[in-house]
Amino acid sequence: MLQLSKFPVKTLKSAPKISDNISTSHLLQAGFIRQEMAGAYNYLPLWLKVLRKIENIVREEMNAIWAQEILMSALWSREHWMETGRWDVVDVLFKLPAAEWKEYALNPTHEELVTPLMKEFIQSYKDLEFWVYQIQNKFRNEKRAKSWLLRGREFLMKDLYSFHTSEEKLLQYYENVKIAYRKVYDRLWIGKDTYETISWGGDFTTLNSHEYQTVLSIGEDNIYICQDCWVSHNEELINLETWFVCQKCGSKNHKIYKASEVGNIFPLMTKFTDAFDVKYTDADGKTNMVYMGCYGIGISRLMWVIAEYFSDEKWLVWPENIAPVTHYIIVMWENFDTAKKLAELLEKEGKEVIIDDREKVWFWQKASDADLLWIPYRIVVSDKTLESGWYELKQRLSQETQIISLDK
Ligand SMILES: [Zn+2]
């Protein structure tokens, strides 16, 4: 349990004015974050709790499609980036001079690392297929980072890489990832406004890639949604000279929405296995190229999209399953021991609890902090409630309070 009397962070009396979005001012006021510089933020304890919950939902869905979690080095050598020719091409690559005239990259993505890493384990068709992922900070040397974290210089990312014997196998798994991503967004309550969006596949494949785009009024992308089959298209696929034509059903009937990207999946085919010469021997003894896919979810970005999505003028209205904790216990006067016992009981039931045991803080101040943090359940333990042998329980969205007997 978390005791506010021992907690370093305080809320602000009013919300700082942030020009481009409402959620950042809520998050600053609630003491969830502090900005370090444009594109880099410090995550304070309650925001970190939210992050871990989102991360775990993503992790559970990746494990469910057989992926193994690994953790790769954030630094990687210039030589490996030269092998794919991307050292001079990826313009957001952070390049670090190091000892003995060496140079390193702070990775914005890990294809250059995971491909040679996994090559060791691939000889025959019996070694395939497999899937690895990691959740790690990534770096992009953005010239103009946004004031909030949609375009960060440092961000947390889940990146999954799959290795297959054929294009057909790759595309089968690609469909599994689509289902897993759908589950992630549904569990985070943004599923109904998050569209699988057809995007350009890159110059090395004729296949499309897919982005997941959440409709958001301050979104940085435009998506074109077919009004007949509801397939969404990335702007770069639309030929503005001609007209919108749905790639699935051929309809021209469409609407344009502002949206923010919360994931992408990419059939890499043999782009990276060619570069690192990753082959396997099939059942007939023939040598073939290994096929790869990569699948990203920017977890810190996703968290900000969720915060913005659930913000209104006044509050950040969390979905209950990712709120920092489930219960906020307001203790008045000398009733800490009773509140602590109650918190222990709740924790045994799998709930998470903040006890507001701050001294010389008025009830209304505590109640307003509980509201500000949007904790789903608020409990009051005071002399008045205890005299009658009960505490008071209020659900965040309800005006009514419930009386719970302590001996229950
Ligand atoms: Zn259509």
Boltz pocket constraint, residues with backbone or C-beta under 6 A from the ligand:
constraints:
  - pocket:
      binder: B
      contacts: [[A, 226], [A, 227], [A, 228], [A, 229], [A, 230], [A, 231], [A, 246], [A, 247], [A, 248], [A, 249], [A, 250], [A, 251]]
      max_distance: 6.0
